[in-house]
């Protein structure tokens, strides 16, 4: 405490140096200004002086707003860092006029003045820092920050400069992601942007939709906004000329669909399904030979997966046409099999199509009108599983395909089990491990991780679908799943636990009717299940899994 006056004196001197550097034409002025801003970002929050905080906030805003200052990128980024530090320390700074000015300064800095024409994902460091600053501000004081951003965005939406309009959409998305709760009308800026004539603005809306689908807390207002944005995305998909942006629009639609209930998603099904089919139909165009075209097709297939999964109870009328679209894409993934898809993205397209095919077929298993397409899709999945050289991502999707089919047809799946069970068990073999342990409970992820997870899910689905008919395979399947109990990655252990829970139910169903000669073997299998589950649940990171399993009925 005795040194406190000295620290206040140092902070005041630092502030003075910063203001001097701001108005200086010396070539070293930017470096001095950066150093002063960096020091203030530590001193002001620590000293908790209202006067120092206010003056530091004014300096940061002036750096961001003053065109005649030496506010090169490094100065602007450091000014934004200072704003974040001040707001985190004193959220009520945003409640007054000075706070609104700070939000306005960060809003202006979120504009990428010279975006890359060739790469939509290339963004200046200043713009990235400003967007993150808006997120922090909205988290600290949601009401004031979001209101200020929405007000500024409304004005920017009328600008003739497309970059102003795009920056406004990005600012809204980041502010809302920080607040996580939304006011009425929050989706209007993004929905309008999806109809903008400038690619930058549509891009901002697509990226913002994905971000918000991940961050917003569920509420009636959030759902209503997502439905509004999804409706505009459905309009955009069949007419978006930019392949890279088409991929982003498809990703945005997928993200939103995963946040809606079946009935909510079903409300747009009649327009969404034809839009996706039309967009996928462009695979017949020569543009599929481009990398961007293949990536867009994969994203569209994932949108179809999300749509068919989310609206499974309503999707059957659309399943035949969906299957035809997917067959076309599958043929394009084969050499000489159809309209060519660029070789580097074929595994990704193939994997996305397999996922979509499983969801589509599962939604209309009893419909015989497109049996030929079903069989062709199933044959494609079978070939992937039986090809040891097939890309791991495609093999993972093939496991997903059969997991969905099994749960759609139940006992009818029994003859197929002999084909799909060996590849699933092979994926769990120790020599196929894709994760090298470096510390207890940790690992370095390499190739094949998704296939291992998919194989565990598939084994659990086969057991759930076939029930007692899966029993003859328990002696081979259970040890393979139990072997994952000490896997270094928590998600693999979780997948093993869920598969074990389903297999234990099979044992439980059989327990009463087994002859005495088989009861000892069944008892050993049950003991192995219990021992493996106990091993999984006692390891770090298993709290959520423990709650999930406790919520289920006792299987054995």
N, C-alpha and C positions, 0 to 999 in steps of 0.2 A: 504493500500500500504506500510505502514511503516513496517508491519510484513512480507513482501514478502521475504526478505533475510533469515529470520528465517525459513520460509516454504521451501525455496530452500535448506537450510542447513539440515532440517529434512528429506527432500526427498533424498538428497545425502547420509545421514546417513542410511536411510532405505535401499537404494540400496546396500550400503556396507554390511549391515547386511544380506541381501538376498544372495549376492555372497558368503559370509562367510558360511552361513548355507548350501548352495549348496555343498560345498566341505567338510563339517564337517561330522564326523562319530558319533557325539553325538546323543543320542537317542531322544533328544528334537529338533534336527535340523529340522525335517519336520514341526513341529508346528511353529517354528520361521520363516521358509521359507514361509509357508502359510500366516502368519501374514504380512510379508514384501510384498509379492505379492499383497495381498488385499489392503494394504496401498498405494502401487504404482498405483494400478488401479484407485485410486481416486486422488492422488497427481499429477501424470504425465499429465492427461488431463486438470486438473485445472491450473497448472502452465505454460503449453504450452512452455516448454523449449525443444528446439530441441535436446540438449545433453542428457537431462534426458529421453526424449521419446525414443531416440535411444538406450540408455543403458538399459532401462526397457524392450524394445522389445528383445534385445539380451539376457537378463536374462530369459525371458519367453521361448524363443526358446531353450536355453540351458537346462532348466528344462525339456522340452519335449523331447529333443534329447539325453541327457546325461544318459547313463545306469548306471553309477557309482554313481549318485547323490541320495539323499534321496527322489527321486521323486515318492513317493507313490501316490495313486489315488488322495488324497486331494490336493497335490502339483500340479499335472498335471491339475486338474480341475481349480485351482486358476490361474495357468499360462494361461490357455485358456481364463479365464475371463479377465485377464490383456490384452491379445491380442485384445479381442473384444473392450475393453474400449479405447485402443490406436487407433485402426482402426476407430472407430466411431468418435473420436476426430480429427483425421488427416488421411483422406482416402488416401492421396497421399503417405503415408508411403509404400503402396503396389506397387508403381510405380518403385522402384529401386530394386537392388540386395537384400537389407535387407528385403524388402517386399516379394520377392519371397521365401526367406528363411523362413519367417513367415508362408506363405501359405504351404510350404513344411512341416513345423513342425506340423501344424494343420492337414494336410493330413495324416501324419504318425500316429498321435494320434487317428485318426478315426478308426483304426483297433481294433476290439474286439478280443484280443488275446486268450480268453478262453470262447467262446460262449457256451450256454447251448445246449446240444444235445437233451434234451427233450422239450425245449421251444424255438422256433425260435424267439419269440418276446422279449426274455430276452437279454438285451444289457447292457454292462458295462457303468457306469456313465461317465467315461473318453471318451469313444467313442461317446456317446450322446452329450457331451459338445463340442467335436471336430467337429462333424457334424454341430452343431449350429454355432460354430465359423466360419466355412467355409461359411455358409449361410450369416453371418454378413459381412464377408470380401467381398463376391461377391456383396452384396447389396451396400457396400461402394465404391468399385472400380471394376465394373463388368468385364471390358476388361482384366485387369491384373490378377485378381483372377481366373476367369474362364479359361483363357489360361494356367495359371500355373497348375490348377487342371487337365485339360484335358491332359496336357503333362505328369504329374506324373501318371495319370491313364493309359495312353498308355504303359508306362514302367511297371506298376504293372500288367497289363493284361497278360504279358508274364511270370509272376512269377509262380513257381511250387507250391507255398503255396496258397491254396484256400482262406484262410482268407485275404491274400493280395489282391487277385482279388475281393473279396466281398467288402472289405473296399474301394477299388477304385471306385466301382460302387456307393456305398453310398455317397462317397465324391462328385462325379460328380452330383448326384441327388440333394444334398443339395446346392451345389454351384450354379447350374442352377436355383434352386428355389429362391435363393437370388437375382440373377441377373434378373430373370423373362423374359429376352430376350436371345435368343440362337444363337450361331454361326453355320456355316455350319458343318454338320457331328456330331452334338451334340448327336444324338441318337445311334450312333454306339456302344459305350461302353455298353449301356443297351441291345441293340438288340443282341450283341454277347454274353452277359452274360446269356441270356435266353437259350442258347445252351450249357452252361457250364455243365460239369459232376458233379460239386459239388453243393449240395443243398444250401449252404450258398450264393453262387454267384447268383443262380437263384432267391433265396429269395430277395437278394438286388435289383435285376432288377425289380421284381414285385412291391416291396415297392416303389422303385424310380419312377416307372411309375405312380402309384397312386398319389404320391406327386406332380409330375410335371403336371399331368392333372389338378390338383387343382390350381397350382401356375403360370404356364407360360402364358404370354400374347399371344393372338392369332396372328399368322403370317403364311405366307406361309412355312417358314422353320419349324415352330412348327408343323404344320399340316403334312408336309412330314415326319418328325421324328416320329410322333404318328402313322402314317400309317405303317412305317417300324417296330415299336415295336409291333403294333397290329398283323402284319403278323407273327411275331415270337411267340407271345402269342397263336395265333390260332394253330400253330404247337405244342406248348407245352401242351395245354389242354388235348388232348386225350391220352398223353403218360406220364404225370407226375405221378410218383409212390407215392410221399409223399402227403398224404391227406391235411395236413396243408398248404403245398405249393400250392396244387391245388386250395384251397380256395383263396389264395393270387393272384394266376394267374387269376382266374375268376374275382376277384375284380378289378384287373388292367385292364382287357379287358373292363369291364363295365365302368370304369372311362374314358378310352380313347374314347369309343364309344359315350359317352355323349358330347365329345368335337368336334365331327366330324359332317359335314353336311350329309344329306341323300345320296347324290351322292358319297361322300368320303367313307362313310361306306359301301355303296352298292358295291364298288369295291372289297371288301373282303368277301362279303356275301356268294358266292359260296363255299368258303373254311371254313368260320367261322361257318356257320350253321351246316354242317355235324360234325365239330369238337365238337361243343357244344352238339349235339345229342349223339355222341359217348361217351363223358364224362358222360353225364347224364345217359346213358344206363348202366353204371357201378352200378347203383342203384340195379340191380339184383344180384350184388355181395354181399357176406356176410359182406363186410366192412361197409355197411350202418348201421350196428348195432352199430358202434363206433360213439362217439360224433364228431370226426373229419370228419367222412364220411358224417354225416348229415349236418354239417356246410359247407362242400364243396358242397353238393348238393344244399343248399340254395344259395350259391354264384353263382353256375352255372345257377340256375333259374333266378337270377338277371341279369346275363349276357345275357340270352335269352330275358329277358324283354328289356334290353338296345338295343339289336340287332333288335328285332322286332319293337320297337318304333322308332329307328333311321332310319330304312329302311322300314317304313310302306308301302310305295308305291311300294316296290320291294319284300316284304317278302311273298306274297301270295303263291308262289310255294312251300315254305318250311313250310307253316302253318300246313298242315295235319300231317307231321312227328313230328313237334314240339308238337302238341296237344297230339299225342300218347305218347310221352316222359313224358309230364306233367301228363297225366292220370295215368301212372305207378307210378309217385311220389305221387300223391294224394292217391292212394290206399295204398302205403307204410306208409302214415301218419295215416291210420286207423288201429285199432287193428285187426290183422288177414286179412287185406285187400290186402296185397302184400308183397314184400320184406321188412322186418322190418327196420324202421328208429328209431334211438335211441330216447326214449321218451323225454328227456330234450330238444331236438332240433326240435321236431315235429312241435310246433307252428311256429318256424322260417321258417322251410321248407314249411309248409302250406301257410304262408303269402307270401313267395317268389313265390311259384307256382301260387297263385291266381293273383298276379301282372303280372306274365308272361302270364298266360292264357288270361287275359284281352287284353294284347297287341297282342297276337297271333290271337285271334278270331277277334279283330277289324281290323286286317290287311287283313282278308279274309272272311268277313261276308257273301258275296254272294256265296262263295264256299260251295256246299252241299256235297262234297265228304267225309267230316269228320263230318257230322251232329251228329252222335252218340257221338263222343268225345266232341263236343261243348255242347251237352245237359248234359253230365256227369260233365263237368267242371262247367257249370252254376248251376247244382244241388248242387255241392259241395259249391259253393259260397253262394247259397241260404240257405243251411243248417247252414253255419257259421253265417250268418246274423240273422237267427231265433233262434240261440242258445245263450241264455243270458250268459251262462257260458263259451262261447268260448273266447280264449285269445284275448285281445284287438288288438294286432298286426295283427292277422288273420282277425278280423272284419274290421280293417282299409283297409286291402288289398281287402276284399270282396266289400267294397264301391268303391275302385279304379276299381275293375273288372267291376262293373255295370256302372260306369261312362264312361269307355272306350266303352263298348258295346252300351250304349245309343247313343254316338256320332257316332257310326258306322252304326246303323240301323235307327236312327231318329224316324219317326212316328211308325214304327213297335214295338218300345219299350213300347208303351202306355199300353198294358196289363200287362207288368212286373212292372209298376210303383206302382201298388197296393201292391206288395210284398216288394219292396225295399225302398219305401218312409217312412213307419213307423219306421224301424230301424235307418234311417238317422236322423229323427226328434228326436227319443229317445236319440241318442248320443249327442244332443244339449241341453238336459234338464238340468236345474241348479243343480239338485241333483246328476247328473252324472259328475259334474265338476271335472276335474283332476288337477286343478291349484288353489292353495290357495294364495290369494293376501297377500303380506307382506308390500308393499309400492305401492303408485299410479304408475300404468304403469309397475309394476313388479309382478312376481309370482314365486312360487316354483312348478316346474313341477313334477307331479306324474303320475300314470298310466292313460291311455286312451287319452293322448294328440294327438297322431297320428290318432286315430279314429275320434276325433272331427274335425281335419283338413280334413280328408278324407271325412267325411260326408258333410262338407261345399262344398268341390269340387264336390262331387256327386250331390248335390242339384242344383248347378249351371249348371252342365252338363245336368241334366235331363231337366231343363228349356230351355237350348240352343237347345237340341235335339228335344224336342216336341213342342216348340213354343206355339201356341194358345191352344194346347191340354193340356198344363200344367196349364192353367188358373184356372180350378176348384180347383187346389191344392194350389193356392197362399194364400188363407185365412189361411191355416194351416202352410205352409212353410215359408212365409214371416215373421211372428212374431218370429218363432224359429230362423231364421237367424238374424233378428234385435236384438234379445236378446244377441248376441255376440258382439255388438258394444262397450261395455265397458269391454270386457274380459281383464284381466291383461296382457296377452301375445300378443305382436304385431303381430305375425304370424297368430293367430286366428282372430284378427280384420281384417287383410289383406285378409284372406280367406273369411270372411263374406262380405267384400266390393266387392270382385270379384263375389261372388254368387249373391249379391244384384244387381250388374250391369247387370247380365244376366237376372235376374227376371224382372228388370225394362224394359228391351227390350221387354219382353212378354207383359207387360202392355202397352208399347208404340205401339206395333203392334195391340193391341185390342182397343186402345183409340178411333179410328175413327168409329168403327162399333158397339160400345156398345149401347144398348137401354138406354133411359134416366133413367130408373129405376135402372140400374146397374152402372151408371156413378158416383154416389155419393160414392158407395163402392169402386170403382176403384180409385177414387180420394184420399180416405183415405189411401188406400194401397200405392199409389204413395207418399203421404206425409210422410208415415212411412219410406219409402225407403230413401227419401231425408234427413229426420231427422237423421236416423241412419248413413248415409254416412257422414253427417256433423259432427256427434259425433266422428266417427272414424278418420276423417281427421284432426280434431283439437287436437288429442292426440299426445304425443311425439312419434317419430319414424315413422311418416307417410309420410315423404317427398317422398320416392321412390314410395309409393303407389299412392300418389297424382299425380305424373308425369305419372304413368301408366294409371290412369283413365282419365287424361286430354288428353292422346294420343288417346283414344277411341272416337267413335262418341257419341254424346249426345243420351242416350237411350230413354228418355221420352220427 
